[in-house]
Amino acid sequence: MTAAVAVPRSSPTQAVILVGGEGTRLRPITSRVPKPVAPVVERPFVSYILDNLARHGVSRAVFSTGFLAEAIEAEIGDGSRFGLEVAYAVEDEPLGTAGAIANCESKLRAGNFFVFNGDVLSDVDLSALAALHVAKGGMGTIFLTPVEDPRRYGLVELDDEGRVSSFLEKPSDHEGTALINAGVYVLEPEVLEMVPRGKLFSIERGVFPRLAQAGSLYGYVDHGYWRDIGTPDSYLQAHFDILESTVYTAVAEEMGSQYLYVDETAQVDPGARVVPPCYIGARVRIAAGARVGPLAVLGAGVVVGEGATVLETVAQAGVVIGAHAQVEGSVLVRDASVGAGTQLVGAVLGEGVSVGAGNRLAGGICVYPGTSLPDNSIQFYEQLRGREGP
Ligand code: GTP
């Protein structure tokens, strides 16, 4: 591989989106739904990526799928709903990030392309990333973001000209803020020649370090919003960031300057309180004396009983919250139910989980689909955000 290529380049108009992972860390939110289409403020997560691509002139995206491929295709379809054309390259078994990109080759048009990890929420200026790529003329340009603890990511160092001087995947011993690979980059098609076909191969371990050594990998540093939604805490926080417009999304436009969206088919009792920022979906019912928000997302058909409190929480479609229940800092996956008077603090209930009345679950507890807890069966206390059990 030569250090730099003198051929004039243009900005990419196509993208590969990596969505073949199992999303194990996000279970039970992803026990039944693949992470890329897990609902985030009532939209499949990856639609936020598609919006950003479309905003920056990308007209075609190839989804690199594997795990639960059909579920992703069923949700995203041909992409027309999101303003671009979507094609799919399905793996029979996981090929790793580089293998997965190479597997998309026959679905890509000639020329360079963006690559997105399918779990990145960001309003990064893709046009600026592409412009830097074109100006520098390397084989690849990575969007870099600073994080306080880079050990879970690819640590990147740049020289004075913005060239990547070292790329170290998941360094075990690094302390302090550092620039990491944000999981968004531009590649020239020649890079695919470095990837062996049909076997597991990682871009982070097998390609980026070699490109860096050849002086052909550049970094685009952006201090704007970036988050990967790989864990339940991060998934919840992504909702808050969208509700508060910390990241620019189409949802912000729906909510407007009041930071509030209440669907016209929702029924909010005049004796209930809805405190923004809040998103109340279609056919939601909120009973008298209930308080919802701040920072609550109620998906379609959610029912909040009399006197219940729901704050800093995501309740996906079909969730039922009983009278005088208190739900805080929690994620309730679709069709979960919470009995009267139950308290949830920092809990994650999987799809269809039923927690009977008079329970207390706290401290990051995850309940997997298929579970039914009877009334008065658990009193799980743990100090959390200053709260203690009796
Ligand atoms: P965890 O199991 O929780 O680590 O999540 P994950 O499987 O999504 O893995 P990770 O977060 O490291 O992956 C980053 C992105 O790359 C995600 O969008 C994955 O869907 C995607 N990805 C990871 N490995 C593969 C692969 O072998 N094939 C494809 N097509 N995509 C992959």
Residues whose N, C-alpha, C, O or C-beta is under 5 A from the ligand:
A	BS01	GTP	L18 V19 G20 G21 E22 G23 T24 R25 L26 S64 T65 G66 P94 L95 G96 T97 A100 N117 G118 D119 G230
